[in-house]
Amino acid sequence: MPVRAAGPRPLRVLVNLLARFAVRSIDQILPLMSGLLDAPPLQPLTAVARCGTVPLTLRTFDPADARGLARLTGEPLVSRRTAR
């Protein structure tokens, strides 16, 4: 059964297109994950994409951005827990 996204129509269309063309099935992912579990990378942190390992020097992995994201997402979660 295809994945159907919830949300505004443009977002649903985008997510459904991505699901159709970019997402891999579990049958395709399991051998890759199994290989990583059987022979894990030597580095303590490794990013893996379809093409293989991804260099951690990409802006995507910027430590300052990660700390900012942790702060932005962590604060609402903490305040939500304490509000109960």
Distance bins in CASP14 RR format, pairs under 12 A and 6 or more apart:
PFRMAT RR
TARGET T0000
AUTHOR 0000-0000-0000
RMODE 2
METHOD distances of the structure
MODEL  1
1 19 0 0 0 0 0 1 0 0 0 0 0
2 12 0 0 0 0 0 1 0 0 0 0 0
2 15 0 0 0 0 0 1 0 0 0 0 0
2 16 1 0 0 1 0 0 0 0 0 0 0
2 17 0 0 0 0 0 1 0 0 0 0 0
2 19 1 0 0 1 0 0 0 0 0 0 0
2 20 1 0 0 1 0 0 0 0 0 0 0
2 23 0 0 0 0 0 1 0 0 0 0 0
2 25 0 0 0 0 0 1 0 0 0 0 0
3 12 0 0 0 0 0 1 0 0 0 0 0
3 15 1 0 0 1 0 0 0 0 0 0 0
3 16 1 0 0 1 0 0 0 0 0 0 0
3 17 0 0 0 0 0 1 0 0 0 0 0
3 18 0 0 0 0 1 0 0 0 0 0 0
3 19 1 0 1 0 0 0 0 0 0 0 0
3 20 0 0 0 0 1 0 0 0 0 0 0
3 22 0 0 0 0 0 1 0 0 0 0 0
3 23 1 0 0 1 0 0 0 0 0 0 0
3 25 0 0 0 0 0 1 0 0 0 0 0
4 11 0 0 0 0 0 1 0 0 0 0 0
4 12 1 0 0 1 0 0 0 0 0 0 0
4 13 0 0 0 0 0 1 0 0 0 0 0
4 15 0 0 0 0 1 0 0 0 0 0 0
4 16 1 0 0 1 0 0 0 0 0 0 0
4 19 0 0 0 0 1 0 0 0 0 0 0
4 20 0 0 0 0 0 1 0 0 0 0 0
5 11 1 0 0 1 0 0 0 0 0 0 0
5 12 1 0 1 0 0 0 0 0 0 0 0
5 13 0 0 0 0 1 0 0 0 0 0 0
5 14 0 0 0 0 1 0 0 0 0 0 0
5 15 1 1 0 0 0 0 0 0 0 0 0
5 16 1 0 1 0 0 0 0 0 0 0 0
5 17 0 0 0 0 1 0 0 0 0 0 0
5 18 0 0 0 0 1 0 0 0 0 0 0
5 19 1 0 0 1 0 0 0 0 0 0 0
5 20 0 0 0 0 0 1 0 0 0 0 0
5 23 0 0 0 0 0 1 0 0 0 0 0
6 12 1 0 0 1 0 0 0 0 0 0 0
6 15 0 0 0 0 1 0 0 0 0 0 0
6 16 0 0 0 0 0 1 0 0 0 0 0
7 13 0 0 0 0 0 1 0 0 0 0 0
7 14 0 0 0 0 0 1 0 0 0 0 0
7 15 0 0 0 0 1 0 0 0 0 0 0
7 16 0 0 0 0 0 1 0 0 0 0 0
8 14 0 0 0 0 1 0 0 0 0 0 0
8 15 0 0 0 0 0 1 0 0 0 0 0
9 15 0 0 0 0 0 1 0 0 0 0 0
9 16 0 0 0 0 0 1 0 0 0 0 0
10 16 0 0 0 0 0 1 0 0 0 0 0
10 17 0 0 0 0 0 1 0 0 0 0 0
11 17 0 0 0 0 0 1 0 0 0 0 0
11 18 0 0 0 0 0 1 0 0 0 0 0
12 18 0 0 0 0 0 1 0 0 0 0 0
12 19 0 0 0 0 0 1 0 0 0 0 0
13 19 0 0 0 0 0 1 0 0 0 0 0
13 20 0 0 0 0 0 1 0 0 0 0 0
14 20 0 0 0 0 0 1 0 0 0 0 0
14 21 0 0 0 0 0 1 0 0 0 0 0
14 22 0 0 0 0 0 1 0 0 0 0 0
15 21 0 0 0 0 0 1 0 0 0 0 0
15 22 0 0 0 0 0 1 0 0 0 0 0
15 23 0 0 0 0 1 0 0 0 0 0 0
16 22 0 0 0 0 0 1 0 0 0 0 0
16 23 0 0 0 0 0 1 0 0 0 0 0
17 23 0 0 0 0 0 1 0 0 0 0 0
18 24 0 0 0 0 0 1 0 0 0 0 0
19 25 0 0 0 0 0 1 0 0 0 0 0
22 28 0 0 0 0 0 1 0 0 0 0 0
22 49 0 0 0 0 0 1 0 0 0 0 0
22 50 0 0 0 0 1 0 0 0 0 0 0
23 29 0 0 0 0 1 0 0 0 0 0 0
23 50 0 0 0 0 0 1 0 0 0 0 0
24 30 0 0 0 0 1 0 0 0 0 0 0
24 31 0 0 0 0 0 1 0 0 0 0 0
24 32 0 0 0 0 1 0 0 0 0 0 0
24 33 0 0 0 0 0 1 0 0 0 0 0
24 49 0 0 0 0 0 1 0 0 0 0 0
24 50 1 0 0 1 0 0 0 0 0 0 0
25 31 0 0 0 0 0 1 0 0 0 0 0
25 32 0 0 0 0 0 1 0 0 0 0 0
26 32 0 0 0 0 0 1 0 0 0 0 0
26 33 0 0 0 0 1 0 0 0 0 0 0
26 34 0 0 0 0 0 1 0 0 0 0 0
27 33 0 0 0 0 0 1 0 0 0 0 0
27 34 0 0 0 0 0 1 0 0 0 0 0
28 34 0 0 0 0 0 1 0 0 0 0 0
28 50 0 0 0 0 1 0 0 0 0 0 0
29 35 0 0 0 0 0 1 0 0 0 0 0
29 36 0 0 0 0 0 1 0 0 0 0 0
29 48 0 0 0 0 0 1 0 0 0 0 0
29 50 0 0 0 0 0 1 0 0 0 0 0
30 36 0 0 0 0 0 1 0 0 0 0 0
30 37 0 0 0 0 0 1 0 0 0 0 0
30 38 0 0 0 0 0 1 0 0 0 0 0
31 37 0 0 0 0 0 1 0 0 0 0 0
31 38 0 0 0 0 0 1 0 0 0 0 0
32 38 0 0 0 0 0 1 0 0 0 0 0
32 39 0 0 0 0 0 1 0 0 0 0 0
32 48 1 0 0 1 0 0 0 0 0 0 0
32 49 0 0 0 0 0 1 0 0 0 0 0
32 50 0 0 0 0 1 0 0 0 0 0 0
32 51 0 0 0 0 0 1 0 0 0 0 0
32 52 0 0 0 0 1 0 0 0 0 0 0
33 39 0 0 0 0 0 1 0 0 0 0 0
33 40 0 0 0 0 0 1 0 0 0 0 0
33 48 0 0 0 0 1 0 0 0 0 0 0
34 40 0 0 0 0 0 1 0 0 0 0 0
35 41 0 0 0 0 0 1 0 0 0 0 0
35 48 0 0 0 0 0 1 0 0 0 0 0
36 46 0 0 0 0 1 0 0 0 0 0 0
36 47 0 0 0 0 0 1 0 0 0 0 0
36 48 1 0 0 1 0 0 0 0 0 0 0
36 52 0 0 0 0 0 1 0 0 0 0 0
36 53 0 0 0 0 0 1 0 0 0 0 0
37 48 0 0 0 0 0 1 0 0 0 0 0
39 46 0 0 0 0 0 1 0 0 0 0 0
40 46 0 0 0 0 1 0 0 0 0 0 0
40 48 0 0 0 0 0 1 0 0 0 0 0
41 47 0 0 0 0 1 0 0 0 0 0 0
41 48 0 0 0 0 1 0 0 0 0 0 0
41 52 0 0 0 0 0 1 0 0 0 0 0
41 53 1 0 0 1 0 0 0 0 0 0 0
41 54 0 0 0 0 0 1 0 0 0 0 0
41 56 0 0 0 0 0 1 0 0 0 0 0
42 53 0 0 0 0 0 1 0 0 0 0 0
43 53 0 0 0 0 1 0 0 0 0 0 0
43 54 0 0 0 0 0 1 0 0 0 0 0
43 55 0 0 0 0 0 1 0 0 0 0 0
43 56 0 0 0 0 1 0 0 0 0 0 0
44 56 0 0 0 0 0 1 0 0 0 0 0
45 53 0 0 0 0 0 1 0 0 0 0 0
45 54 0 0 0 0 0 1 0 0 0 0 0
45 55 0 0 0 0 0 1 0 0 0 0 0
45 56 1 0 0 1 0 0 0 0 0 0 0
45 61 0 0 0 0 1 0 0 0 0 0 0
45 63 0 0 0 0 0 1 0 0 0 0 0
45 66 0 0 0 0 0 1 0 0 0 0 0
46 52 0 0 0 0 1 0 0 0 0 0 0
46 53 1 0 1 0 0 0 0 0 0 0 0
46 54 0 0 0 0 1 0 0 0 0 0 0
46 55 0 0 0 0 0 1 0 0 0 0 0
46 56 1 0 0 1 0 0 0 0 0 0 0
46 61 0 0 0 0 0 1 0 0 0 0 0
47 53 1 0 0 1 0 0 0 0 0 0 0
47 54 1 0 1 0 0 0 0 0 0 0 0
47 55 1 0 0 1 0 0 0 0 0 0 0
47 56 1 0 0 1 0 0 0 0 0 0 0
47 57 0 0 0 0 0 1 0 0 0 0 0
47 58 0 0 0 0 1 0 0 0 0 0 0
47 60 0 0 0 0 1 0 0 0 0 0 0
47 61 1 0 0 1 0 0 0 0 0 0 0
48 54 1 0 0 1 0 0 0 0 0 0 0
48 55 0 0 0 0 0 1 0 0 0 0 0
48 56 0 0 0 0 0 1 0 0 0 0 0
49 55 0 0 0 0 0 1 0 0 0 0 0
49 58 0 0 0 0 0 1 0 0 0 0 0
49 60 0 0 0 0 0 1 0 0 0 0 0
53 61 0 0 0 0 0 1 0 0 0 0 0
54 60 1 0 0 1 0 0 0 0 0 0 0
54 61 0 0 0 0 1 0 0 0 0 0 0
55 61 0 0 0 0 1 0 0 0 0 0 0
56 62 0 0 0 0 1 0 0 0 0 0 0
56 63 0 0 0 0 1 0 0 0 0 0 0
56 66 0 0 0 0 0 1 0 0 0 0 0
57 63 0 0 0 0 0 1 0 0 0 0 0
58 65 0 0 0 0 0 1 0 0 0 0 0
59 65 1 0 0 1 0 0 0 0 0 0 0
59 66 0 0 0 0 0 1 0 0 0 0 0
60 66 0 0 0 0 1 0 0 0 0 0 0
60 69 0 0 0 0 0 1 0 0 0 0 0
61 69 0 0 0 0 0 1 0 0 0 0 0
62 68 0 0 0 0 1 0 0 0 0 0 0
62 69 0 0 0 0 1 0 0 0 0 0 0
63 69 0 0 0 0 0 1 0 0 0 0 0
63 70 0 0 0 0 0 1 0 0 0 0 0
64 70 0 0 0 0 0 1 0 0 0 0 0
64 71 0 0 0 0 0 1 0 0 0 0 0
65 71 0 0 0 0 0 1 0 0 0 0 0
65 72 0 0 0 0 0 1 0 0 0 0 0
66 72 0 0 0 0 0 1 0 0 0 0 0
66 73 0 0 0 0 0 1 0 0 0 0 0
67 73 0 0 0 0 0 1 0 0 0 0 0
67 74 0 0 0 0 0 1 0 0 0 0 0
68 74 0 0 0 0 1 0 0 0 0 0 0
68 75 0 0 0 0 0 1 0 0 0 0 0
69 75 0 0 0 0 0 1 0 0 0 0 0
70 76 0 0 0 0 0 1 0 0 0 0 0
70 77 0 0 0 0 0 1 0 0 0 0 0
70 78 0 0 0 0 0 1 0 0 0 0 0
71 77 0 0 0 0 0 1 0 0 0 0 0
71 78 0 0 0 0 0 1 0 0 0 0 0
72 78 0 0 0 0 0 1 0 0 0 0 0
73 79 0 0 0 0 0 1 0 0 0 0 0
73 80 0 0 0 0 0 1 0 0 0 0 0
74 80 0 0 0 0 1 0 0 0 0 0 0
74 81 0 0 0 0 1 0 0 0 0 0 0
74 82 0 0 0 0 0 1 0 0 0 0 0
75 81 0 0 0 0 0 1 0 0 0 0 0
75 82 0 0 0 0 0 1 0 0 0 0 0
76 82 0 0 0 0 0 1 0 0 0 0 0
76 83 0 0 0 0 0 1 0 0 0 0 0
77 83 0 0 0 0 0 1 0 0 0 0 0
77 84 0 0 0 0 0 1 0 0 0 0 0
78 84 0 0 0 0 0 1 0 0 0 0 0
END
